[in-house]
Amino acid sequence: MTISGTIGTLLHHKGSAVWTIPPTATVFEAIQLLAQKNIGALPVVENERLEGIFSERDYTRKVALEGKTSHNTLVREIISINVTTLTLHHTIEDGMRLMSEKRVRHLPVLEDGKIVGMISIGDMVNWIISAQNATIDQMENYLAGR
């Protein structure tokens, strides 16, 4: 099944609000922001440049399991730095493929080196469900002669 649409179109429908955290913040501050915004990952940004990504996975594997404390550990110490990104022109299929290949659940969207959005696996699933529902509606209307 082909899923049409671009990341730009998905962001247009979803919204492009992005919450970021500086690398000098504590892990505790990052966790608080994740909880407040009900999100699972934060781009780590310094001087408008993407430095990495902080996720719940980073916290559990690099703080909790290693016996560090979230109040004394800086975000820069535990972030994932080899971040896979998308552009507005990538397709939804590109995004799904990258998430599967890289085993990540969040991808920052960059345009001219600046973050313009964030896509999660949940965003992709919602897009696919909506596309499937629209296709089903079109088929039902066609078969019913509407």
N, C-alpha and C positions, 0 to 999 in steps of 0.2 A: 504494500500500500504506500502510495506517495503522499507525503504531507506537504502541502504547499504553504508558502509564506516565508517571510524573512524575519530575522531577529528584530529588525526595526519595526515591522508590523506588530509583532508580539509585544514589544515594549510600548508601542503606541496604545494598544488595548489595555495592557497591564498597568502602565504607568512607569515612569523612569526614575522614581525617587531612589536614591542610593545613600545608605548610611555608611560612613567610613570611620576608621579609627587610625590614629597616628601610631607609629612603631614605638613611641615612648610611653604610651599608655600602659597601665598594668593589665594583666590578664583579667583581674577582677572587674575593672572598668569595661573591658570588652565583653565579658559575660553579662554584665548588667545591661549593656546596650543590646545584646542579642535578645535578652529576656524582654526588655522594654518594647522592642520593635517586633518581637515574635518572628525572628529570622534565625537562620542557621549558620550564616557566615558573613564576615565583614571584609571588604577590601581594606588593606593596610596602605595608607596613602601619606606621603610626605612631599611637600612642595608640589602638589597636584600630580605627582608621579606614583604609579602603582608599584609598591615595594613587595607586596605579597598578599596572601589572604589568610585570615584567621577564621577557623571553623570550630564547631563543637568537637569534631574529631581531633583537631590539634590539641584542644584542652584535655580531652580524656587521655590521649596517648602520651602527650609531652609534659603534662603538669600532674594530673591526678595519678597516673600510673608510675611516674618517676618520683613521687613524694615531694614535689615542689609545692609552693603555696601561690595561689592566684594573686595575693596581695603584694608579694615580693618579686614576682616574675614579670618581666616586661614582654609585651606582645612581640617585639622584634626577636626575642630569644626563641620563640616557638613557631613562628609563622611558616607556612609553606611558601617558598620563594619562586619555584618554577611554575608560575601560574599560567594555565591555558586560558586564552581569552577568545572572544568573538568580536566581530564588527557588526554594524547594523545590516550589512549586506549578506552576511551568512544566512543560509537557509535554516529552517527548523530542523530539517534532517541533519545538517552539519552539526548543529548543537547537540542533538541526541547522540550522534555518532561519537563526538568528542567526549561527551559525558560518559558514555559506555567505555570507550577506549582508555580514557584516563582515570576511570573509576572515581569521578568527582560528582558532586551534587549541585555545585554552584559555579557559574562562569561569569566573570566580569565582561561587560561589553565596552569596547574602546573605540573611539573615533578620534583620529589625529593624536593618539597617545593619551587622551583623557577619558576618564570613566564617564560613560553616558547612561549606564544601566547595569543591572545585575539580573541574570536569569538562573532560576533554580529548576531542578528536575520536576518539582511540582508545577511550575509554570508551563513546562513542556507537556506534561501529562494533561493539564487543563486545556491547552491549545489543541492537542490531538483529540480529546473527547469532544470539544466544541466542533472541530472539523468533521468528525465522524457523525455527530448529530445533524449537522447541516447537510451532509451528503445523504443521510437517511431521509431527512425531510424532503429534499429535492426528489429523491427516488419515489417516495410515497406520493408526492404531488403529481409527478409524471405518470405514475401508474393509475392514479385516480382521475387523470385527465384535467387537472387544475392548472 
